[in-house]
Amino acid sequence: MCLAVPAKIIDRQDMMATVEVSGVTRRVSMMLLPDAKVGDYVLVHAGFAIQTVDEEEARRTLELLEELAGHEE
């Protein structure tokens, strides 16, 4: 199963960006989303930002992922 996680762009340098999700930051490639900017929410999969999403969609998705993680414990 493949899973893309929503994250907020907090810094952008050319085709690389720093994104944050649940307090964790990581660097991702922005090659597929050259117009995405700081403050945008993107779906991240395998180190690539693959799609932009609105803030509400990102929030709902993160809530569902947290709920699922709670059920696994």
N, CA, C and O of each residue as an XYZ file, in Angstrom:
292
protein
N       0.836     -1.173      0.000
C       0.000      0.000      0.000
C       0.885      1.242      0.000
O       1.879      1.303      0.724
N       0.526      2.221     -0.806
C       1.239      3.491     -0.856
C       0.461      4.524     -0.058
O      -0.770      4.527     -0.045
N       1.197      5.393      0.601
C       0.557      6.399      1.425
C       1.280      7.720      1.243
O       2.502      7.789      1.371
N       0.528      8.766      0.945
C       1.076     10.127      0.871
C       0.563     10.874      2.091
O      -0.611     10.768      2.446
N       1.443     11.626      2.727
C       1.111     12.321      3.966
C       1.107     13.828      3.710
O       2.032     14.349      3.087
N       0.073     14.532      4.185
C       0.058     15.985      4.009
C       1.077     16.667      4.915
O       1.263     16.277      6.068
N       1.731     17.687      4.376
C       2.740     18.438      5.122
C       2.707     19.888      4.664
O       2.309     20.192      3.540
N       3.132     20.778      5.558
C       3.160     22.211      5.247
C       4.577     22.618      4.846
O       5.546     22.266      5.518
N       4.685     23.353      3.757
C       5.982     23.860      3.320
C       6.375     25.012      4.250
O       5.644     25.995      4.374
N       7.535     24.881      4.901
C       7.990     25.934      5.807
C       9.224     26.660      5.284
O       9.582     27.725      5.789
N       9.875     26.088      4.275
C      11.024     26.737      3.643
C      11.183     26.152      2.252
O      10.897     24.976      2.028
N      11.635     26.969      1.328
C      11.812     26.478     -0.043
C      13.076     27.076     -0.620
O      13.284     28.288     -0.557
N      13.918     26.228     -1.183
C      15.143     26.634     -1.865
C      15.188     25.906     -3.196
O      15.474     24.710     -3.246
N      14.906     26.622     -4.270
C      14.872     26.041     -5.612
C      13.907     24.857     -5.665
O      12.716     25.028     -5.408
N      14.392     23.677     -5.989
C      13.525     22.510     -6.134
C      13.509     21.605     -4.903
O      13.069     20.458     -4.982
N      13.990     22.115     -3.763
C      13.922     21.384     -2.498
C      13.182     22.253     -1.490
O      13.275     23.480     -1.519
N      12.444     21.592     -0.596
C      11.713     22.331      0.430
C      11.819     21.589      1.753
O      12.024     20.376      1.792
N      11.674     22.336      2.822
C      11.527     21.748      4.144
C      10.039     21.770      4.450
O       9.386     22.810      4.356
N       9.510     20.604      4.820
C       8.097     20.502      5.168
C       7.976     20.037      6.608
O       8.893     19.431      7.163
N       6.823     20.334      7.204
C       6.566     19.951      8.598
C       5.251     19.192      8.665
O       4.246     19.582      8.072
N       5.296     18.093      9.411
C       4.081     17.336      9.685
C       4.164     16.835     11.128
O       5.113     16.144     11.500
N       3.190     17.180     11.911
C       3.125     16.765     13.320
C       4.414     17.066     14.085
O       4.865     16.252     14.891
N       5.000     18.223     13.835
C       6.199     18.637     14.543
C       7.506     18.084     13.998
O       8.576     18.407     14.514
N       7.436     17.265     12.974
C       8.636     16.672     12.372
C       8.904     17.368     11.040
O       7.989     17.576     10.243
N      10.169     17.726     10.809
C      10.523     18.352      9.535
C      11.385     17.407      8.713
O      12.100     16.557      9.244
N      11.294     17.585      7.398
C      12.145     16.821      6.492
C      12.261     17.569      5.180
O      11.441     18.432      4.867
N      13.285     17.231      4.420
C      13.507     17.834      3.109
C      12.853     16.962      2.050
O      12.959     15.736      2.085
N      12.178     17.606      1.110
C      11.522     16.883      0.022
C      11.787     17.582     -1.299
O      12.050     18.784     -1.342
N      11.714     16.821     -2.364
C      11.865     17.363     -3.709
C      10.569     18.048     -4.136
O       9.472     17.547     -3.889
N      10.722     19.201     -4.780
C       9.572     19.942     -5.303
C       9.531     19.894     -6.829
O       8.838     20.696     -7.455
N      10.262     18.966     -7.423
C      10.341     18.861     -8.881
C       8.969     18.718     -9.540
O       8.766     19.201    -10.654
N       8.027     18.060     -8.863
C       6.707     17.843     -9.459
C       5.747     19.001     -9.215
O       4.687     19.071     -9.838
N       6.113     19.912     -8.311
C       5.260     21.056     -7.973
C       6.068     22.353     -7.980
O       6.262     22.962     -6.927
N       6.534     22.776     -9.134
C       7.415     23.945     -9.182
C       6.758     25.243     -8.714
O       7.469     26.186     -8.366
N       5.436     25.324     -8.693
C       4.754     26.557     -8.292
C       4.336     26.582     -6.829
O       3.854     27.613     -6.359
N       4.501     25.487     -6.089
C       4.124     25.458     -4.676
C       5.043     26.392     -3.899
O       6.228     26.523     -4.205
N       4.460     27.046     -2.870
C       5.233     28.039     -2.134
C       5.135     27.817     -0.630
O       4.323     27.020     -0.161
N       5.967     28.527      0.117
C       5.945     28.455      1.581
C       4.529     28.755      2.062
O       3.896     29.712      1.617
N       4.047     27.921      2.978
C       2.695     28.066      3.506
C       1.696     27.115      2.867
O       0.640     26.851      3.441
N       2.016     26.594      1.682
C       1.134     25.633      1.016
C       1.223     24.276      1.706
O       2.232     23.944      2.328
N       0.159     23.510      1.585
C       0.146     22.124      2.049
C       0.282     21.220      0.841
O      -0.364     21.436     -0.185
N       1.129     20.201      0.968
C       1.373     19.265     -0.124
C       1.286     17.832      0.396
O       1.487     17.576      1.583
N       0.990     16.917     -0.499
C       1.067     15.502     -0.166
C       2.478     15.035     -0.472
O       2.998     15.284     -1.560
N       3.099     14.356      0.488
C       4.480     13.893      0.343
C       4.487     12.375      0.276
O       3.897     11.698      1.117
N       5.165     11.855     -0.737
C       5.314     10.414     -0.912
C       6.725     10.130     -1.400
O       7.170     10.707     -2.392
N       7.423      9.253     -0.714
C       8.761      8.808     -1.110
C       9.724      9.969     -1.359
O      10.540      9.923     -2.279
N       9.617     11.019     -0.523
C      10.545     12.133     -0.627
C      10.194     13.174     -1.666
O      10.980     14.088     -1.915
N       9.014     13.053     -2.286
C       8.563     14.007     -3.290
C       7.231     14.617     -2.881
O       6.342     13.910     -2.407
N       7.089     15.926     -3.062
C       5.783     16.571     -2.955
C       5.068     16.267     -4.261
O       5.559     16.615     -5.334
N       3.893     15.610     -4.177
C       3.255     15.140     -5.411
C       1.954     15.862     -5.759
O       1.466     15.752     -6.884
N       1.385     16.606     -4.791
C       0.116     17.290     -5.054
C      -0.107     18.337     -3.977
O       0.249     18.120     -2.818
N      -0.691     19.469     -4.344
C      -1.075     20.446     -3.331
C      -2.477     20.106     -2.831
O      -3.304     19.572     -3.571
N      -2.728     20.424     -1.562
C      -4.051     20.232     -0.961
C      -4.357     21.458     -0.120
O      -3.445     22.165      0.310
N      -5.654     21.716      0.117
C      -5.975     22.860      0.954
C      -5.777     22.498      2.431
O      -5.697     21.323      2.789
N      -5.701     23.511      3.265
C      -5.388     23.314      4.676
C      -6.416     22.424      5.373
O      -6.049     21.586      6.197
N      -7.680     22.596      5.055
C      -8.730     21.792      5.688
C      -8.582     20.308      5.338
O      -8.718     19.444      6.204
N      -8.307     20.024      4.083
C      -8.097     18.630      3.655
C      -6.886     18.028      4.366
O      -6.926     16.879      4.807
N      -5.810     18.809      4.476
C      -4.609     18.333      5.168
C      -4.934     18.018      6.629
O      -4.536     16.973      7.144
N      -5.654     18.920      7.295
C      -6.002     18.725      8.701
C      -6.853     17.469      8.894
O      -6.590     16.672      9.795
N      -7.870     17.293      8.049
C      -8.738     16.112      8.167
C      -7.950     14.820      7.947
O      -8.146     13.836      8.661
N      -7.074     14.830      6.970
C      -6.270     13.636      6.687
C      -5.346     13.307      7.852
O      -5.228     12.143      8.235
N      -4.687     14.322      8.425
C      -3.792     14.089      9.561
C      -4.565     13.565     10.772
O      -4.073     12.699     11.495
N      -5.771     14.085     10.994
C      -6.601     13.586     12.097
C      -6.937     12.111     11.904
O      -6.883     11.331     12.854
N      -7.280     11.732     10.688
C      -7.591     10.326     10.403
C      -6.372      9.434     10.594
O      -6.487      8.333     11.132
N      -5.210      9.897     10.157
C      -3.991      9.110     10.345
C      -3.665      8.932     11.825
O      -3.245      7.854     12.243
N      -3.859      9.989     12.620
C      -3.631      9.886     14.064
C      -4.614      8.912     14.701
O      -4.246      8.142     15.588
N      -5.855      8.948     14.251
C      -6.864      8.023     14.767
C      -6.490      6.574     14.434
O      -6.599      5.692     15.284
N      -6.053      6.337     13.206
C      -5.640      4.989     12.820
C      -4.436      4.520     13.643
O      -4.376      3.362     14.055
N      -3.491      5.409     13.877
C      -2.303      5.053     14.656
C      -2.701      4.667     16.081
O      -2.090      3.776     16.671
N      -3.700      5.317     16.631
C      -4.177      5.002     17.966
C      -4.814      3.626     18.041
O      -4.744      2.969     19.080
N      -5.428      3.184     16.968
C      -6.075      1.876     16.948
C      -5.065      0.733     16.846
O      -5.358     -0.396     17.239
N      -3.875      1.027     16.317
C      -2.863     -0.014     16.169
C      -2.177     -0.357     17.473
O      -1.609     -1.441     17.607
N      -2.220      0.555     18.445
C      -1.516      0.326     19.723
C      -2.203     -0.645     20.581
O      -1.733     -0.938     21.680
